Amino acid sequence: MSICGTEVYIMRLSFKEMKDQIAKIVPKGVTYDVDLEAGDIAIITPTPDVFGGGDGLVGKIAKKIKRRIVLRPHASIMKDEKDTELFIRELLDESAGIDSIYFDACYCEVTVICNNPGEAVGRRGVNAKAIRDECGWLVSFERTPPIHSKTVHDIRGYRATHAAERKKLLKDFGLNIYRPQRPGSFWVRTTALGSYREVGRACHLVTTNESRVMIDVGVNIASDTDPMPYFTAPEALPMEKLDAVVLTHAHLDHAGMLPVLFRYGYRGPVYCTPPTRDMMLLLQSDYLKVGGSEGKRAPYDMEDIRTCMRHVVDVDWGQTVDITPDVKLTFHNAGHILGSSSVHLHVGDGKHNIVFSGDQKYEKSWLFDAANTRFPRCETLVIESTYGASGDFQPSREEANQELQDIVSRTIQRGGKMICPVFAVGRSQEVMIAIDELFRSGSVKPVPVYLDGMIQEATAIHSSHPNYLTQALRKSLLTDDGNNPFTSEWFRPVRGREMRESIIMDGSPCIVLATSGMMNGGPVMNYFQHWAHEERNSLCFVGYQAEGTLGRRLQKGFSEVPMVINGKTEIVKIGCEMATIDGFSGHSDRRQLLEFIEHMSPRPKNVICHHGDYFKCNELGRTLREKFKVRTYAPQNLETIRLS
């Protein structure tokens, strides 16, 4: 398939040419060096003050070569880490409340985690300046999160330990980005490698005359026989020839098979937001753990995950970076889960612009603002169709809150227990906030709410990235006013099997939020097998249930289901109340998908529908074609569409 064609010869500066341009701007006698940090140009100097900020030499250089410039101190002016930490602790008084200090020699940065960042920075930044002047390190201050995250701590430590290797990798990534130009006319196309006319294993391959970029590398959680994207397609091989991988978010159906690329030879960069990086490690590690406990052999191991983590390049929302010789990347809020992004690709010096919406929510939730609709340019939009059919309308968050109140009240009044299968990331935190609001307001008498699985750690990661949350939630996390919904007294993490068994045997009313969200494994299964037969109990779904999962069968009204218990298959009878609350979904419904495109600025000329079954993709595409007069496509896996 082809959308349009053009022939353009694109000129660009090589790394050597950029160094020559910089040399013409920097005054003679100033000592400096130029290096690469992936797409960024790093200026390393023992006299960083000479280069100034955006209005100084750095600004002039960036304007001239049209690339992002980062300023780094030379090793000759940097104290070692022990001496620097000692200086910081002696400089800052107790009112700063230092919690921990992390060093990242790859970027020459030190991060001070403290209770009072304003006090730590000092009046007019006097303390920050003193640290830079005395120790040489670039310094930043972050507020101590209300919940400690082991994942964030481990990643910071791991990256620090491998700083030298990461620095070399960043230069290798940069040399690939600024490699000599290949001859030939410009073209760009996208190939469907997963999630087309299906939900799961999202994977897209964008190919140009210059480069190859893979967007998302997901797993089909509902399939044991065919879980991976079409890695064996000729367009995807050999994997070591891929220029870059970009992740929209951390859910397994979008990032669960990323380590497979590294197992089979990929050694390039992985671009994602910092929260996606942290959540991805948590979810991939749990995928291995759950699979191992069920006797399923995963196609990768922890070493592949660690290798992947060394190749991650952090990109914040709104930051534009070069990722290949002819592709620039910008992330925008997608409103789905923590750090989830729409991916804007500026291809061929602007000859074509593609937006991959990822999974998105065009409605403000308790956690996130609505998905961004403003892009610099967009000729082609690749959009999810999970709820794209004509009858796919969801309740609002307010209606969902009322439905939750109703089922919680009914269950508690009859002395029952409510099981809520949840995804650890996103839905768990939304339901926690909703329950907290019910209890605080007095609408429902509080009962213990047990958090089983990765929920507490996922919540801690949310607390570590407050800038990716709504302003109201960010404020409640950063101010010690007792309004933080994640630390309320009724939330009790389940720590180990003994505590879980104690909860199961306890006859008093309670609520259990437990993974996994589709009931295809995880701790939720323990509660279900013991409580499902009792009429006083309830089972409440708040997330999408894919075809082939136990959750979907229960939604369809099965009165009994087979389960493997202690190695034997037993029939579990269903007597509990069943409920589904659609309003907690992190996906846009049909109305929101249409509103998203209606409010897009600029509006795309071409729309490609994926991440939905055949009927949803086609029906959404037909409606968009009729309503907005755009060209629409609903390709199947392995099809390629030429965009320009």
N, C-alpha and C positions, 0 to 999 in steps of 0.2 A: 504494500500500500504506500502511496506517496501523497503528501500534503501539498508541497510546493518545491520548486527547485531554483537554485541560484548558483552563480559561480563568482567567487570573490577571492582575491589573494590578500591574506592578512599579514601585515608587517608587525613585528614586535622586537623589542630589545632583548638581546642575549644578556646573560649574567655579566660577561666581560664588558659589553657596551654600557650596562648600567653602572658598573664600577668606574668606567671612564667618565661618564656623565657626573657622577658624584665627585670625582677628583677635580672637575672643573669648578665645582661649587664650594668645596671646603678650602679655606685659606691655607696657603703654604705654611708649614711649620706646625700644623695641628696633627698630632699623632692619632691615628685611627686605623681600623681594619674593617672590611666588609665581609659578612658571611650570610648564609641563608638559613632561615628557620621555616622550612616548607615554603609557602608562598611569600612570606615576609622577608624583607631585607633588613638584616641586623647590622647596626653600626656599633662596633666594639671600640671603646676608647677609655684611656685613663683620665680624660678631662670631659666628662659628660656635660658639665655646665656650659662648656663652649658651644655645644650643639643646640642648647635651649629646647623649647617645646615647639608647638605648632606654628608659632610666628618666627621662630629662629631658623637655624640651618636645617633642622629636621623637616620643618614645614616646606622650605624651599626645595629640598631634595625630593620629598614626596610629590610635590607639584610638578617637578621636572620629569621624573621617571614614571609617575602615575602608578606607584606601588606603595603598599603600607610599609612604613619604616618603624622599626623598634630600636630603642637605644639601650645598649648593654654596657655595664662597667667592665673594664679590662681586669684580668686576674691579678695584675700587679697592685691594684688598689683595694683588693678584697681581703679581709681578714678570714681566717679559717672559721668553720662553723662553731666550734666550741667557744672561741674567743668572742665571736659575734653574739652568741646566745648569752654569754656572761655579761657582755656590755648592755644588752637589751634589758636583762633582768635587773641590773644595777641602776639603769637609767629610769625605768618606769617604776613609780611607787605602787604601793599596795592597792590604791584606788583603781588602778587599771585592771586588776584582777586577772593576771595572766593565767591562762589555762594550759596552753601548749604552744610550741614554736616549731614550724616546719620549714625545712630548707629544700629548695629545688635548684641545684647547681646548673641544670640544663638551661634555665632562664635567668640565672643569677638572682633569684628571688627568695625572700624570706617572708613567711606569713605568720603573723602573731595572732593567735586566737585568744580573745580576752573578754571579760565581762563588760568592760566599758571602753569601747574603741575610741570614743571621743576624747576621753581622758588620756588614752594611750598615745594618740596622734599628737596631743599637746596643742596649746593655743597657737593658731596660725601654722600648725604643722611643725612646731619646733622640734618635737621628739623624732618625728619621721625624718626630718632633715639631718638631725644629729646622727641617726643610725646610718643614713646614706653617706654622710661626710666622713664619719669615723671608721665605718666598717666596709663601705663600698657597695653593699648589697642593696638591691631594690627592695623596698619594704611595703607590705600592705597589712591592714588590720581588719580582722573579722570578729564579729560578736560570737561568743560561745553559744552554740545551739542548745536549746532546752533539752534535747535528747541526744546522747552521744551515739555516733554512728561508727561501728567497727569497720564497715566497708570503706567509708571515706578515710578513716585513719590508715587502714591498710594500703589503700591506693596511694595516698600521699607518701607513705614510707617506701612503697615499692618503686614509685617513680623517682624518689630521691636516690635510692640505691642504684638505679640504672640510669642515672642522669647522663653519664658520659656516652652510653650507647644511644640514648634518646637524642642527644645532641648530634651525634653522627648521622642517625637516621633522618633527622630534620634536614640536615644538609643534603643527604641523598635525595630526599623528596624534592627539595628545592632545585637541585641540578636536573632532575627529571622535568620539573615544571618549566625551567628556562633552557631546555635543550634546543639544539638547532631546529629551525623550522623545516617541516616536511613539505615537499613540493606537491602541487595538485590543487584542484578547485575545492571550495568549501562545501561540505554536506554534513547533515546530522540526522540520526535516526534513533529510535528506541525499540528495544526488543523485550518481549514479555517472557520472563523466566519464572514467574510464579505469582499467584494471587489474581490471575485473570480468569474471570468466570468461576471464581472460587474464593473462599475466605481462608487465609493462611498462607504461609511460606512466601511472603511478599518479596519480590526481587525484580528489578528493572535494570536493563543495561543500556546506557546512552553511549552511542558510538559516533565519533566524528572522523574526518579525514586525518585528525591529529591524535585523538585520544580515546580511551575507553573508561567510563565511569559506571560503577555499579551502585544503585540506590537500593538499600535494604537487602538483608540476607536472612530471611525468616525460615521458620520451621512450621510444618503442618502438624500441630499438636494432636489433632484427632486421628492421624494416620500413623500406624506402626510400619506399614509396608512401603509408603512413598512420602516420607516426611520432608525431603529436601527440594529446593528449587532445581531447575533444569541446568545444573552445573556442567553437564556433558554436552550441552549445545555447542556447536562449533564457534559461535560468537563469543562464548565465555572462556574458551580455552586458547592458549594455556593461561592458567590463573596468574602466573608471575608476570604476565604482560599487561594486566590491569593497571591503570594509572592511579585510581583512587576508589575508595569505598566511602559512601555517605549514608549515615543512618538517620531516619526520621525520628525514631524513638526506640525505647529499650525493650518493648514487649517481645516475647519469644517469636511470635509470628512475623516479626520484622528484623530481629537481630539474633535469633537463637542459633542460626547456622553460620554466623560469622567466623567462629574459630575453625570451621572446616576449610575455609579459604587458606588459613595459615598452615593447616596440616598438609595441604597439597600445593604449597609453593608460593602463595602470595606473601609479599614482604613490603607492600606499599602502605600508604597512610590510611587511617580510618578517621573521618571527620564527623564529629558529633558534639552536642552541647555537653558541658560538664555534668549535669544531672543524668543525662543519657549514659554517659561513661560509667557513672557509679551504679545506676540501676541495672545496666547491662551486666556488670560483673556479678551482682547479686542474683539476677535471674538465670544467667548461664550456669553459675555454680550450683544453684538449686536444681536446675534441669539435670545436671549430672547426678546429683545426690538422689533425687526422686527416681530417676531411671535406674540407678544402681540398686536401690532398695527393692525395685520391682523386677529385677533381673533383666532389664533392657540395656543393651550395650549402646552407648552413645557413639556417634561418629567422631568424637574428639575427646580430649582429656584436659585436666587443669593446666598442663603445660602449654597447650594451644591457647587457652584463655589468657594465660600470663603473657605469652608472646604477642597476642592481640593487644593487650593493655599497653605494651611498650610502643605500639605503633599509633596510638590514639593521638589526634591533634584536636585540642579543645577549640571550639568556635562558639561564641556567644550569639544570642539573637541580635540581628541588625549589623553584625560584623561581616564585611565582605572580604573574601580571601580567594586568591588564585589557587586552584587545585590541580589544573593541568595546563599545558601551553595555551589552550584556547577556551577554558571554562573557568568562570568565577562563580563562587558559591556564597549565598546569603541565607541564613536561617531566619524564619519568622515563627512566632507563636502559632501552634495548631490547636491549643485548647484541649488536648486529649488526655495526656498524662504529664507528669513532671518532666520538663525539658523537651516535650514533643514539639516537632517543628515541621512547617512546610518548607520545602527545599526549592529555592529559586536558583536556577542555573542560567547564567548570562554566557551564551555560547557564541564563539566566533566573533569576538569583539562587538557583540550586540546584534549579529545577524539573525539570531533566533534566541528566544527566552522561554524556558520551560519551568513550570511550577508543579512539583509533586506535592500534593496536599498532605500525603501521609494519612494516618487516621486523624480525623479532626472533629472538633465540636464547635459549632457556630452558635454558642450560647454561653453566657457567663455562668460559672458554677461556683460552689463554695471554695474551690481550690484555684481555678484558673480563669483568666479573662477569655472572652470569646476569640475564636481563631482570627488571625489577621487577614484582612482582605485587600490591603494596599501594597502593591508591588511596583517597582520601577517600570518594568515592562513585562508582558506575558502574551506570547503568541499561542502557546500550547499549555493546557492544564491537564494533569493526570490526577483524577479524583476518585476517592473511594465510593463504593455504592452499597455498603453493607445494609443500609436501610433506604434503598433508592426506589423501591416499588411504590405503587400508588397508595397502598394501604399502610405504609410504614410511617406512622405518626406516633410520637412518644409524648408522654405527659411532661409537663414542665417540672423543674426542680421543686417548686412549691407543692405541686400535686403529688410528686413522688414522696415528699416529706410527710404529707398527710396519709398516704398509703402505708408508709412505714410506721407512723404513729398508730394506725388502726391495727395492724397485725401484731405489733409489739404489745399493745394494750390487751388485745384478745388473748394472746398467748400467756401473758403474765397473770391475767385475771383467772384463767383456768389452771394456774399453777404449773404451766408448761415451760419448756425450753425452746428457744428459737435458734435454729442452725442457719447461718448465712454464708453460703460458699462465696468467696470473694477472690478477686485477683489482688495480690499483695500490693500492687502499684496502682494508685488512682482510686479504684472503687472502694478499697478498704478505708482510705482516708476520708472520702466523701461520706460514707456511711457512719464513720466515727463522728464526724462533725454534726451530722443530722441527729444521731442518737444523743450526743452531748447537748444539743439544743433542746431536745425533748425533755431530758432530765433536768437541765438547768431551769427551764421555763416552768417546771411543775406539771407539764402536760401528762407525763408518765412518771410513776414512782420508780426511782432508780433501782436497778438490780445489777449484779456483777456482769461486766461485759468482757469475756475472755478473748484474747487475741492469740491465735495459734498459727504457726507457720512463720513466714518472713514478714508479717505485718508490722511488727514493732521496728525491725531494722529498716524496712521501706519508709516508715513514718519518720525515723531518724534522718534518713537521707533527705526527705522533704524539708525537715528542719534545718538541714545544712545548706539548703539552697533557697533562702527566703525570697530572693529577687525574682524567682520564677513563679511565685504565687501571687494571688490577688493582693491588692494593697491592704485590705482589711485583715486578711489572714497573716500577712507579713507583719503587720503592726502587733497582732496578738502574740506572735512568736518572739518578737524582738523586745517587747516590753514586759516586765515582770509584774503584771497587774492581776494575775490569777485567772485570766480569760483564755489562756491557751487551751484549745479543745483537745489537743493530743496528750496532755498530761493530767487530765481529770482523774479523780480518785476511782471512778468506776471501771476504768480501763485497766485490765490486769493481764500482762503477757504470760503465756503458758510456757513454762520453762521445764521442758523434758517430759518423758513418758509418764513418770509417776504422777506429776501434777495433772496431766491429761486424764489418766485413769481415775484420779480422785474426783475430777469434775464430772466425768461420766457417771460415777457411782452416786454423786450427790443428788438428792431428790429435789432440791429447792430450785425455784425459777432462775433462769439466767439467759444471757444471749451469748452465742459463740460466733465470732467472725473467724473463719478458717479457710486456708488455701487447700486445694486448688479450686479456682472459680468455676470450672466446667465439670468438676467431680470426676476427673480422669486420673485421680491419684491425690496424694497429699493428706494432711491430718484431718481434713473434713470428713474423710471416709470413716474414721473411727467413731466420730459422733453420730454419723448417719446410720451406721449399722446397728448401733445400740438404741437410738432414739426414734428411728423412722416409723416403728410400728405403733407408737403411742398416739392416740387421738389428741391429747392435750398439747402435744408438741407441734412445732411448725417448721417448715423448710422454705426459706425465702431467697429467691434468685434476684440478684441486682445487676447481673452482667450478661453478656452475650453467651449463648450456649450453642456451640458448633454442632453440625450434623455428625453423628457417630459417637457423641459423648454421652455419658450416663446422665448428665444434666439435661440434655435435649430429650432423652427418653422420658425422664421424669416430668418434664414440662408437657409432654404429649399425653400424660395421664396414665402411665403404666401403673398398675396396682401392685406389681411385684417385679423385682429385678434380681438377676444373679450377681453375686459378689464373691470374690475369692477371700476367704477368711481362714487364717492359719493354714494356708496351702490347699484348702478344699473349697470347691464351689458350692455356695449355699444360696438359697432363695430368701431374699429379704422382702417381707411384705410391707406395703406402704399404708400406714394408717394416719399419719400426721397431716395437718393442713398444709396445702401447697400454695405458694404465691409467687408471682413474678412482678417486680417493680421495674418497668422499663425506663422510668425517668432518671435513673442513675447512670444510664449508659454514657460512655465517653465518646460515642459516635454521634454524628449529626443524623437526624431523621430526614425524611424526604423533604419536608418543608424547610428545614435548616440548610440542606444541600442547595436547594433552589435559591434561597435567600443569600447564601454565601456567594454564588456566582452572580446573582443580581447586583450585589454590592461590591463585587471585585472591581478594582480600579488599577490598571485598565482591564476591560473584560477580554477574555481569551477569544481567539478565532477558532481554535480547535480544542475539543475536550475528549479525553480518553478515559473511559470508565473501567475500573477494576475493583478488586476486593469486594466482590459480591457474586452471587450465583448468576447463571446465564440470564434469567428473566429480569433480575434487578438491574444488572448492567445495561441490558437492552432497553428496558422501560425507562430508566433514568436518561439514557442517551437520546431516546426518541423525544422525551419531554423537553430536554435542553435544546434539541434541534428545532422543535416547533416554537418554543417560547423565546429563545434568544438568537435564533437564526445562525447558530454556530455549526461547524462540522463536528460530528461526533463519531466515536469509534468504540466498539466493545470487543476488542480482539480476544482470541483465546491464547493460552500459553504457547510459546514458541513462534508467534507471529511477530513480524517486524514492520514498523511504520516509519516511512521516511518523512521527516518533518521539514527539511529544507535541503 
